[in-house]
Amino acid sequence: MTNEEYSNFLLPNVEHDWKYYEEKYPKRNISESQFVTRFAPSPTGFVHMGSLYASFADLQLAKQTNGICILRIEDTDGKRTVENGVQGIIDDFKNLGITFDEGMGFGGEYGPYLQSERKDIYQAYAKKLIEEGLAYPCFATPEYLDEIREYQAHKKLRIGIYKKYAKDRDLSQEEVLERIKNGEKYIIRLKSPGNFDNKVVLHDLIKGDIEMPENDIDEVIIKSDGLPTYHFAHAIDDHLMHTTHVIRGDEWVSSYPIHEQLFKVLGFELPKYAHIAPITKKEGNIVRKLSKRKDEDAAISYYVKKGIPTQVIRLYLATIENYDFEEWYTNNPDKTIDDFNFEFDKMPIGGTAFDIEKLMSISKIYFSRLKNTELFDMLDKYTEEYDVDFNKVINENKEYTLNILNIERDIERPRKDIGALDEVKSYFWYMYPTLFDENNDVYFEIKSCDKNIVLDYINNIYDKNDDQEKWFNKLKEFASLNGYCSDKKEYKENPDKYIGMVSDFCALLRVIICKKNQSPNIYYLIKYLGKEELIKRINKYYN
């Protein structure tokens, strides 16, 4: 039996040979400076913060080089795949407004992008290795594998099938055929040409050079169901999709010798590797990876429900991705994330602690830079789903709402109050008469004065046409004539002569308007509420 006939017997019904796929997926027509990256999740659950972090690096580095980023779904491990997991990943990214250049759900000429649909491809290359004497059928039973694993663990040996443990490695064709005829099940293993005493060097773009022992384990490449293992599929997919840069979590560093060997025996050009550190979280004295099971703020749904845009999450991830991004973003208010150039040597080597406070701080900066019309559109869409009553309120008088949202926004240093869309109502509810009337909060305790003084100011002094400077000068003069002191030194020397400082009169107006001692500039609050509503609130405060 020829080697070709032998491979056909071991892996029957393979539609095409490996040469067919080499021709079908030719090299991309791109320059050496353009990156081809891929994000390759398994359909084991929803897209979470860790997923976004990994995909962010792939997307940004491809984008800034005018390259290509692929979404590839690695679903060959059926035991871990959840129902609707594949579509869930696609939907999650699309709902977040994240688009890949090609891939599952996005199209492209190098698919299929779902590994379970590429079975024929993997088997074609496995047959190539069998024909070249670089792969073989292994009949080891689960019981034998457990026995070997237990023995190796007990003796503190390397775990795996290598050297004397690879007892099927040198079976003759006749022996193989006889065992198959006897109904024995088999898988296909790589016949590793490696020597554990030799070294391979991973030239990691983030971590630098890492020296590791050469792989000598006969790794499984085709499982009993005919599908590949992760390692084998990784090598073939990245070769045929012409991935230039493999950016992945640093838990895969130890797998590099296997991957390097697979690329070599398959005759593939090795891509460049960059292993990113995980996002971590401190739990007592333990630092662990951010967990989608343990941490509610690891789930993207957490941010969607709060009304924190994907762009904010991307900005936060950018601060992790490159240590100088945060300073750049702060100093470039007119720039977007796509104007920044990410570099591998500025990425963290070790884990980065997840900091929700920093994320919220970035979110406040982001919201402060929006135009009021942009904020309204986002708020309208958000409240339509999460707060229909407030949605009705803001739309009943859209122009009024736009004015409110514009308070201290169009200035050199805009206010940074809002960190999420679910906070807008809590900041501005008092500007809507219906919400103010329904509110049962107690008034903040403040130094007060006679009700008639406040009414006199609103009825006879306040003029909505005054600019801010004129408004304040008139208020200051009125307050000074009605028992308030405008000179700090004088007030300290003779506090009993006055009701308080002019600032206390402003503070009283603020409390009357919003029940709180903190708010945006009351000049705008008074201006937009109008005299009728202000008088109504004065009467309510003094009742």
C-alpha positions in Angstrom: 0.0 0.0 0.0 1.4 3.4 -1.0 1.6 6.2 1.5 -1.2 8.0 -0.4 -3.4 4.9 -0.2 -2.5 4.5 3.4 -3.6 8.1 4.2 -6.8 7.6 2.2 -7.6 4.5 4.3 -7.0 6.3 7.6 -8.8 9.4 6.6 -11.4 8.4 3.9 -13.8 10.7 2.1 -11.6 13.8 2.1 -12.8 15.8 -0.8 -9.6 17.7 -1.7 -5.9 17.4 -1.1 -3.8 20.1 0.6 -2.5 21.5 -2.7 -6.1 22.4 -3.7 -6.4 24.6 -0.6 -3.1 26.2 -1.2 -4.4 27.4 -4.5 -7.9 28.3 -3.2 -6.5 30.6 -0.5 -3.6 32.5 -2.2 -1.5 35.1 -0.5 -3.2 38.4 0.2 -2.5 41.3 -2.0 -1.1 43.5 0.8 2.1 45.2 1.7 4.6 44.0 4.4 3.5 46.9 6.6 -0.1 45.8 6.8 -1.2 43.5 9.6 -3.5 40.6 9.2 -4.8 39.7 12.7 -7.6 37.5 13.9 -9.8 37.2 17.0 -10.6 33.6 17.5 -13.0 33.0 20.4 -14.7 29.7 21.3 -18.5 29.8 21.6 -18.6 29.1 25.3 -20.6 32.2 26.4 -21.2 35.9 26.0 -18.6 38.4 24.9 -17.0 39.8 28.1 -14.4 42.4 29.1 -11.5 39.9 28.5 -12.9 39.1 25.0 -13.1 42.8 24.1 -9.6 43.4 25.4 -8.1 40.7 23.2 -10.2 41.7 20.2 -9.4 45.4 20.7 -5.7 44.7 20.2 -6.4 42.7 17.0 -8.8 45.4 15.6 -6.7 48.5 16.4 -3.4 47.1 15.1 -5.0 46.0 11.9 -6.8 49.2 11.5 -3.8 51.5 12.0 -1.8 49.6 9.4 -4.7 49.5 6.9 -4.7 45.8 7.4 -7.4 43.2 8.0 -8.9 41.8 11.2 -10.7 38.5 11.0 -13.4 37.0 13.3 -12.8 33.2 13.4 -14.9 31.0 15.7 -13.1 28.0 17.1 -15.8 25.5 17.9 -14.1 22.1 17.5 -14.5 21.4 21.2 -18.2 20.5 21.2 -18.2 19.8 25.0 -17.6 23.5 25.7 -19.8 25.0 23.1 -23.0 26.5 24.4 -26.4 26.6 22.6 -26.5 29.6 20.1 -22.9 30.4 21.2 -21.7 31.1 17.7 -24.5 33.5 16.8 -24.3 35.0 20.3 -20.7 36.1 19.7 -21.6 37.6 16.3 -24.7 39.4 17.7 -22.8 40.7 20.7 -20.1 42.3 18.5 -22.7 43.8 16.1 -24.8 45.1 19.0 -21.7 46.8 20.4 -21.1 48.4 17.0 -17.8 46.4 16.5 -17.1 45.4 12.9 -14.5 43.0 11.6 -13.1 43.2 8.1 -14.0 39.7 7.4 -15.0 36.6 9.3 -18.0 34.8 10.7 -21.0 37.0 10.2 -19.0 39.5 8.1 -18.2 37.5 5.0 -14.9 37.2 3.2 -13.0 35.1 0.7 -10.9 33.0 3.1 -13.7 31.2 4.9 -15.4 29.2 6.2 -14.6 31.1 9.4 -16.3 28.4 11.6 -13.8 25.6 12.3 -16.4 22.9 12.4 -17.1 23.7 8.7 -13.4 23.3 7.8 -13.1 19.6 8.6 -12.1 18.6 5.1 -9.3 21.2 5.1 -7.7 19.9 8.3 -7.9 16.3 7.2 -6.3 17.2 3.9 -3.2 18.5 5.7 -3.3 15.6 8.2 -3.1 13.2 5.2 -0.1 15.2 4.0 1.7 14.5 7.2 0.7 10.9 7.2 2.1 10.5 3.7 5.4 12.1 4.8 5.7 9.9 7.8 5.1 12.8 10.2 1.8 11.6 11.7 0.4 8.2 12.7 -2.8 6.5 14.0 -2.8 6.0 17.8 -5.0 3.3 19.4 -4.4 4.3 23.0 -7.5 3.8 25.1 -8.8 6.3 27.6 -7.8 3.8 30.3 -4.2 3.6 29.0 -3.9 7.4 28.8 -5.2 7.8 32.4 -2.7 5.2 33.6 0.2 6.9 31.8 -0.9 10.3 33.1 -1.2 9.1 36.7 2.2 7.3 36.5 3.9 10.4 35.0 2.4 12.7 37.6 3.5 10.3 40.4 7.0 10.2 39.1 7.0 14.0 38.5 7.6 13.4 34.8 6.3 15.5 31.8 2.7 14.6 31.0 2.1 13.4 27.5 2.7 10.7 24.9 6.4 10.8 24.0 9.3 8.4 23.7 8.5 5.0 25.2 4.9 6.1 26.0 4.2 6.6 22.3 3.8 2.8 21.8 1.9 3.1 18.5 4.3 5.5 16.9 6.2 2.9 14.9 3.5 0.4 14.1 3.8 -1.0 10.6 1.0 -0.5 8.0 0.1 -4.1 8.4 -0.3 -3.9 12.2 -2.4 -0.7 11.8 -4.7 -2.3 9.2 -5.1 -5.4 11.4 -6.1 -3.4 14.4 -8.6 -1.3 12.5 -10.1 -4.5 11.1 -10.5 -5.6 14.6 -12.6 -2.6 15.3 -10.1 -0.6 17.4 -10.7 3.2 17.4 -7.9 5.6 16.7 -6.9 9.2 16.5 -4.1 10.8 14.5 -1.0 12.1 16.3 1.9 14.2 15.2 5.1 12.2 15.0 7.1 14.9 16.7 10.6 15.4 15.4 11.5 17.4 18.5 14.1 16.9 21.2 13.2 18.1 24.7 16.9 18.9 25.3 16.9 21.4 22.5 15.6 24.9 22.9 13.3 27.1 20.8 13.0 30.8 21.2 9.7 32.7 21.1 10.4 36.2 19.8 7.4 37.7 21.5 6.6 41.3 20.4 5.5 42.2 23.9 7.5 40.0 26.3 10.7 39.8 24.4 12.6 36.6 23.8 11.5 33.6 25.7 13.5 30.4 25.6 11.6 27.0 26.0 12.3 23.3 25.5 11.5 22.0 22.0 8.3 20.0 21.8 8.8 16.2 21.7 5.2 15.2 22.6 3.2 13.5 19.9 0.2 15.8 20.1 -3.2 14.8 18.8 -4.0 16.6 15.5 -7.2 14.8 14.5 -9.6 13.5 17.1 -11.9 10.5 16.9 -14.7 12.6 15.6 -12.6 13.7 12.6 -12.2 17.3 13.9 -8.8 18.8 14.7 -7.4 19.8 18.0 -6.9 23.5 18.7 -3.2 23.4 18.0 -3.5 21.8 14.5 -6.4 24.0 13.5 -4.6 27.1 14.7 -1.6 26.4 12.4 -3.7 25.6 9.3 -6.2 28.4 9.7 -3.5 31.1 10.3 -1.5 29.8 7.4 -4.5 29.7 4.9 -5.9 33.0 6.2 -2.4 34.5 6.0 -2.4 35.8 9.5 0.7 38.0 10.0 0.4 38.6 13.7 -1.1 36.3 16.3 -2.2 38.4 19.3 -3.5 36.2 22.1 -3.5 35.8 25.9 -0.3 34.9 27.6 -1.7 31.6 28.8 -0.8 30.3 25.3 2.9 31.1 25.7 3.6 27.5 26.8 2.0 26.2 23.6 4.4 28.0 21.4 6.8 25.1 21.0 3.9 22.9 19.7 2.8 25.6 17.3 6.3 26.4 16.1 6.8 22.7 15.4 3.5 22.3 13.5 4.2 25.3 11.3 7.7 23.8 10.6 6.5 20.3 9.7 3.7 21.6 7.6 6.1 23.8 5.7 4.3 27.0 6.7 5.8 30.5 7.3 5.5 31.3 11.0 3.5 34.4 11.9 4.7 36.9 14.5 3.4 36.3 18.1 2.4 38.8 20.8 1.0 37.5 24.1 -1.0 40.0 26.0 -1.2 40.0 29.8 -4.7 39.3 31.3 -6.9 41.8 33.0 -6.8 40.9 36.7 -8.8 41.6 39.8 -7.7 41.7 43.4 -9.8 39.5 45.8 -8.4 39.9 49.3 -4.7 38.9 49.0 -5.3 37.0 45.8 -4.9 38.5 42.3 -6.8 36.6 39.7 -8.0 37.0 36.2 -11.2 38.9 35.7 -13.9 36.3 35.5 -17.1 36.4 33.5 -18.6 34.0 36.1 -17.6 35.9 39.3 -17.5 39.6 38.3 -20.7 41.3 37.1 -18.6 44.2 35.7 -16.8 41.6 33.4 -20.1 41.2 31.4 -20.7 43.7 28.6 -24.4 43.6 29.5 -23.5 45.4 32.7 -22.3 48.4 30.8 -25.2 48.2 28.3 -27.7 48.4 31.1 -25.9 51.4 32.7 -25.7 53.2 29.4 -21.9 53.2 29.0 -21.1 53.2 25.3 -18.8 50.7 23.7 -16.5 53.7 22.8 -15.9 54.3 26.5 -14.9 50.7 27.1 -12.6 50.9 24.1 -11.0 54.0 25.6 -10.5 52.2 28.9 -9.0 49.2 27.2 -6.7 51.6 25.3 -5.3 52.8 28.6 -4.4 49.2 29.3 -3.1 48.5 25.8 -0.5 51.3 25.8 0.7 53.0 29.0 0.9 56.5 27.3 -2.6 56.5 25.9 -4.4 58.1 28.9 -2.1 61.1 28.9 -2.4 61.5 25.1 -6.2 61.2 25.3 -6.4 63.8 28.1 -4.2 66.2 26.1 -6.0 65.8 22.8 -9.7 66.5 23.3 -10.2 66.9 19.5 -8.8 63.5 18.7 -10.3 60.0 18.6 -8.9 56.7 19.6 -8.1 55.9 15.9 -5.7 58.8 15.8 -3.4 57.1 18.4 -0.7 54.8 17.3 -0.5 51.6 19.4 2.8 49.9 19.8 3.7 46.5 21.1 6.6 47.7 23.3 4.2 49.9 25.2 1.9 47.0 26.2 2.1 45.6 29.7 4.1 42.5 30.3 2.4 41.5 33.5 -1.3 41.5 34.4 -3.2 44.8 34.6 -5.7 45.4 37.4 -9.2 46.1 36.3 -10.1 49.6 37.6 -13.8 50.4 37.4 -13.2 53.8 38.9 -10.8 54.7 36.1 -13.3 53.4 33.5 -16.0 55.7 35.0 -13.6 58.6 35.0 -12.8 58.0 31.3 -16.6 57.8 30.7 -17.1 61.2 32.3 -14.5 62.7 30.1 -16.1 61.1 27.1 -19.6 62.3 27.9 -18.3 65.8 28.6 -16.9 66.0 25.1 -20.2 65.2 23.4 -22.4 67.8 21.8 -25.7 68.2 23.5 -27.4 66.8 20.4 -25.2 63.7 20.4 -26.0 63.2 24.1 -29.7 63.6 23.5 -29.7 61.0 20.7 -27.9 58.5 22.9 -30.2 59.3 25.9 -33.3 59.0 23.7 -32.3 55.6 22.5 -31.2 54.4 25.9 -34.4 55.5 27.8 -36.6 54.1 25.1 -35.5 50.7 26.3 -34.7 51.2 30.0 -36.8 54.1 31.2 -39.9 54.8 29.0 -41.3 57.3 31.4 -38.2 59.5 31.3 -38.1 59.0 27.6 -41.5 60.6 27.3 -40.4 63.5 29.6 -37.3 64.4 27.6 -39.2 64.2 24.3 -42.2 66.3 25.4 -40.0 69.4 25.1 -36.9 68.4 23.2 -35.5 71.9 22.8 -35.8 72.4 26.6 -33.9 69.1 27.2 -31.2 70.1 24.7 -30.7 73.3 26.7 -30.4 71.4 29.9 -27.9 69.0 28.5 -25.9 71.9 27.1 -25.4 73.5 30.6 -21.7 74.1 31.1 -20.9 71.9 28.1 -19.9 74.4 25.5 -17.0 75.8 27.5 -13.2 75.3 27.7 -13.5 73.0 30.8 -16.9 71.3 30.6 -18.5 69.7 33.6 -17.7 66.0 34.1 -20.8 64.9 36.0 -22.3 62.2 33.8 -20.5 58.9 33.6 -23.4 56.8 32.2 -26.7 57.4 30.6 -28.5 56.0 33.6 -27.1 58.9 35.6 -28.7 61.7 33.5 -32.0 61.5 35.3 -30.4 61.6 38.7 -28.5 64.8 37.7 -31.3 66.7 36.0 -34.6 65.4 37.3 -35.2 68.7 39.2 -35.2 70.6 35.9 -38.5 68.9 34.9 -41.5 70.2 36.9 -43.4 66.9 36.8 -40.4 65.0 38.2 -39.7 67.7 40.8 -43.3 67.6 42.1 -43.1 63.8 42.4 -39.8 63.9 44.3 -40.1 63.3 48.0 -36.4 64.1 48.9 -35.9 66.4 51.8 -34.3 69.8 51.2 -30.6 70.1 52.0 -30.3 72.1 55.2 -29.1 75.6 54.3 -28.9 79.1 55.9 -32.2 80.7 54.9 -33.7 84.2 54.8 -37.2 85.7 54.7 -39.3 84.3 51.9 -40.2 87.8 50.7 -36.6 88.6 50.0 -36.3 85.6 47.6 -39.7 86.4 45.9 -38.6 90.1 45.6 -35.4 89.0 43.8 -37.3 86.8 41.3 -40.2 89.2 40.7 -38.3 92.5 40.5 -34.6 92.0 39.9 -34.1 88.8 37.8 -34.2 89.4 34.1 -33.9 86.3 31.8 -32.2 88.5 29.1 -29.2 89.3 31.3 -25.9 87.6 30.4 -24.1 85.8 33.2 -21.9 88.6 34.3 -24.8 91.2 34.5 -27.0 88.6 36.2 -24.4 88.0 39.0 -23.7 91.7 39.5 -27.4 92.4 40.0 -27.8 89.4 42.3 -24.8 90.5 44.3 -26.1 94.1 44.6 -29.5 92.9 45.6 -28.2 90.4 48.2 -26.0 93.1 49.7 -28.9 95.4 50.1 -30.9 92.7 51.8 -28.7 91.5 54.7 -26.0 89.6 52.9 -22.3 90.5 53.0 -20.2 90.7 49.8 -16.9 91.0 51.6 -15.4 87.9 53.1 -13.1 89.8 55.5 -15.9 92.0 56.8 -18.2 89.0 57.3 -15.6 87.2 59.3 -15.2 90.2 61.6 -18.9 90.9 62.0 -20.9 87.7 61.2 -23.8 88.7 63.4 -24.6 91.7 61.3 -25.5 89.6 58.3 -27.7 86.8 57.2 -24.7 85.3 55.5 -22.4 85.8 52.5 -23.7 86.5 49.0 -22.6 83.0 48.2 -25.1 81.8 50.9 -27.9 83.5 49.0 -26.8 81.7 45.8 -26.7 78.4 47.7 -30.3 79.0 49.0 -31.5 79.6 45.5 -29.8 76.3 44.5 -31.5 74.3 47.3 -34.9 75.9 46.5 -34.4 74.8 42.8 -33.1 71.3 43.2 -33.2 70.4 46.9 -29.4 69.8 46.7 -26.3 71.8 47.6 -24.5 70.9 44.3 -25.6 71.5 40.8 -24.5 73.1 37.6 -24.3 76.9 37.5 -27.6 78.2 38.9 -27.6 81.0 36.3 -28.7 78.4 33.7 -31.1 76.7 36.1 -33.0 79.9 36.8 -32.9 80.9 33.1 -34.4 77.7 31.9 -37.0 77.1 34.7 -38.5 80.5 34.3 -40.2 82.8 36.8 -43.5 81.0 37.2 -41.8 77.7 38.1 -39.3 79.4 40.4 -42.1 81.2 42.3 -43.9 77.8 42.6 -40.8 76.2 44.1 -40.1 79.1 46.5 -43.6 78.7 47.9 -43.1 75.0 48.2 -39.8 75.4 50.0 -41.2 77.9 52.6 -44.4 75.8 53.3 
